[in-house]
């Protein structure tokens, strides 16, 4: 029996299959839960098969649902590529989230701008974290972002593509009069008893806060209490100085008057940075960004793990080795 299934129904199915939760799937698709449930029931009627086992506590895939999932993903991927090929993506500016005008992402952007013709525009955006940017990527309001890909929920990652960029060494931002500030590098064990700001309370940087929590666990390092999202470098500097925070950072960071940046060692904690975009995106600016990543990374050894004494969660290491 031939099928003529609307892509919207397959998109609804894939979202529920990846989230295993109707409310989260509806939020991901920006639709009402009732409408999502209606689409799933319609798809099940058209296929003549139940796709989900629903209970009051959980949602699971049936055998038929498991069988459909890889086919549905391929169909949607092909549709996204087709749409990108004909909607004139190459003619419009590419929106690139670099966080701040300094560091890895911004260096990639500057290198890519030197590679594209005058007619190709790469426009910088300054979001505070990959978690916050991921929803904008999925909705098409942003094209490219950078950050810790493994820190995103699996359902979100499924709709995105990524390219490993750099394993950034972490650092700590300290007041000039802090006892550890006089050292050229700070051993991780010396941070025991310290309280560090790592974005807790900012939902947009949840992937960074989670990485920090994993690093702090069992080492006696405390996380600064949750604080609302801080927008912009100037406001960040004002708040950090006023509250007297020490800050977990990376070795490339904005300058804060009255504070010094010191690398953390023994072991060297690593922050994994990937370039992330929505699946199906086609744009000459994206290809320029990918080429810039390869050039800068190859020249500077950005993806080389330190010889000895480094720290990175296993799942992050596995993601960063996918080249």
N, C-alpha and C positions, 0 to 999 in steps of 0.2 A: 504494500500500500504506500503510495507516494505521500510525502509530508511537505507542507508549505508553512513552516513554523515562523512566526514573527521573531526577529532577533530580540525584541524587547522581552519576550517570554524566556528566551534562553539566557539573557542577561540577568533576569530575576532569579532563574534557577541557579546559575553559577554563584551569584551573590549569597544565596541561602546555603548552598552546598559548601562554600568556603567559610562562611561565618558560623554555620550550624546554629543560627539564632535569627528569628524573623525580624526582631526589632533592630538588631545591629545591621542586618542586610538592608532593611528599609532606609535606615539612616545613611548607609553607604551610597544608596541609589537616589537619595533625596526624594523619596516617595512615601506616601502613607502606608502603614503596615497593612491596612485593609486592602488597598490596591495591590500590594505585593502578593498577599495571600490569594487574591482573586486571579492574578496572573499564573500563579503556581497551579491552582486548580484547573485553569483552562489548559495549561500545558499538559497536565496529567490526563485530561480528557482527550486531547488531540492525539497523545501517544498511546492511550489505552493502558496506562501503567501507573502505579503509584511510585513516586520518586522519593518521598520522605516518610520516615516513621516518626510520628509526632506524639509526645507525651507531655504532661504538664511540666516536666522538669527539663526535657532535652529534645533536640531534633537530631535525627540521624538519616543517613542515606540508605535507601533500599538497594538491592542488587541491581535493579534497573537504573536507579539513580547513579550508582557507581559506574555503570556501563556508559551512561549518557555523558558524564562529566567531561572526559577528554575530547569527545566530539564537539560538545558545546563550546569548549574553550577554543578549539581550532576554528570553528565557524565565526566566533566573535572576533578573534584575532584577524582573520581574513577580512571581515567587514570593516574593522578599524583601519586596516591598511588601505582598503579600497577607498574609504571616506577620505583618508589623508591624501591619497593620490589625486583626488579630484576637487578638494575644497580650497585649493590655492594656498596651502600652508607655506609654500616657498615664497609667496609674495608678501606675507605679513611679517612683522617683527617677531622674533623669538624672545619670550619672557623668561629670564634666567635669574633664579633666586641664589644669591651669593652670601646672604647673611649680613656680612659687613664688608666695607671696601678695603679689605686687607686679608691676607692669608691664601690658603690653597685654592678655594673656589674662585676668588677674584683673580688670582694669577692665571687660572685656566681661562677665564672669560677674556682677559686682556690678550692672551696668546691667540685665542680663537678670533678675536676681532681683527688681529693683524693678518689673518688668513683669508677672510671673506671679502668679496667685492664690496664696493661702496653701497651698492643697492641692497645688500643683506644687513639687516639691523638686528643687533643683539642688545636687548634692553635689560638692564639690571633691576632686580627687585631685592628687597632687604627684609626677608622673613626671619623669625628668630629661631627656627628649628625645622628639621625634616618632618617631624610628626605633624606640625601645623601646616607645612607646605603640601603634604601628601593629599589632603582633601582638595586643595586648589589644583593640584596636578590632575587628579581624577576627574574633576569638574571642567577641565579645560581652561581654567582661569590663570594657569601658570604652566610653563612648558618643561622647565628643567630646574632641579634643586640638587643640593649636596648634603650628605650626612650619613648617619649610621643606618644602613639599609636593614641589617638584621634586627634593629630595634623596632621596626614597624610590625604591626600584627600581620600574620600570614595572609589573611584575606585581603588586606591592603596591598601587600607585596605582589599578590597574584596579578593585579592590574597594572603593575609598573615594571619597567626594565631598568637595569642598573649596570654601571661599569665601575669596577674598583678603581680608585684614584690614588689614595695615599694612606699609609699607616702613620698617623701623626703622633709624635711623642707628646705625652701630657706634661703639663707644668703647673706650678702653683703661683698665684699672684698674691704677694704679701706686702704689708705695710713696710716702709723703709726701716722702721724701728723694731720690726719683729725679730726675735732672736735667731730665726733661721734665714733672715734676709741677707746676712753677711756671707753665707755659703754660696759657692758657684753653682751647686746642685744640691737638691734636698733628697736624702734617702727616704724611701716610702715609709720605713719604720719610724722615722723621726716625726711623722705627721700624726702619730698616735696621740690622742687627747685633743687634737685640733678640731675645730668646726669649720667646714668649708662650704661655701655657696656653690651649688651645682644645678641651679635652675628649678629647684623644687617649688611647686606651685604654679609653674608655667606649663600649661598643657601642650603648648607648641613645641617644647623641647623635651618631651617625655623620654625620647630615646637616649638623650644625653644624661638625664637624671638617673635613668635605669642603669646605664653603664657605670656612673659614679657610685651608685648604691652597691653594685657588684664589687667594685674596687674597694670600697670602704669596709665591706662585710668581713668581720673577724680580725680587723686591723686596728680597732679602737678609734677610727676616724668617724666623726659625727657629721651629719648632713645639716646645713643651716635650715631653719624652719621655713616652711612654704611661704613664698612671697609672690604677689601678683606679677604678671608679665611686665617686664621692663622694656619699653620700646626706645630704640635708638641708642647710639654710643654715648651721647652726652648725658642722657638720663641714667644709663647704666653707671657711668663714672660718678655721677652725683650720689646715687643711692649707695653704691659700694663704699664710697668714702664716708658718707654720713653714718652708715651702719657699722663701719669698721670690719667688714667681712674680709676673710681670706677667701680666694676663689680658685676652684679647680678649672684649669684652662688647657690650651694647647700651646706649643712652643711658638706659634705665630699668633699674636694677640694684640689687641689695641693697647696703646700706651695710657696708663692711668697715673696722673701726677701724684707724687708721694708714695708710689708703690713700685715694686720690682717684680719681674717675672723670673722664676727659677725653674729649670727642668727637674723633673722627678726621676730618680734613679733607684736601682737595686730593689726590685726590678724596674725596668722602664715601662710604665703603663702606656698602652697604645690606643689611640682613638681612630677607628676605621672610617674613612671617608669614601663614599661612593658618589658618582654622578647618577641621578635618578630622573627618569622621564616616563610618561605614560606609554604603554604599549601601542604600537601602530603609528607613532609620531614620525613623520617624514619632513625634514627641513634641512636645507644646506647648512644652516647655523648649527644644528645638532651634529652633523658630520664634522664640522670644523671644531666643535667642542671636543668630540671624541678623539680627533687627531691631536688636539692640543694636550689632552690627557696623556696620550701615548708618548708625545715628544717630551713633555716636562717630566713625566714619571720615569721614562727611560734614561733621561739625562741626569736626573737627581736621585735615582734609586728609591722612588717614593713607596714602592710596594715591597721593598726588601725588609724582611724581618731582621731586627738586630741579632748579631751573632749569638749572644748569650743574655740571659736575664731580662726577659720581657714578659709582659702580662697582657692577655687578651682573652675574653671568653671564647670557648671552643666554637660556638656557632658563628661568632663573628669571624674567626680565623677561616672557617670553612667558606663563608660568603666571600671573603676577600681573596680567596684562592681561585674563585670562579672567573677566569680571565678569558 
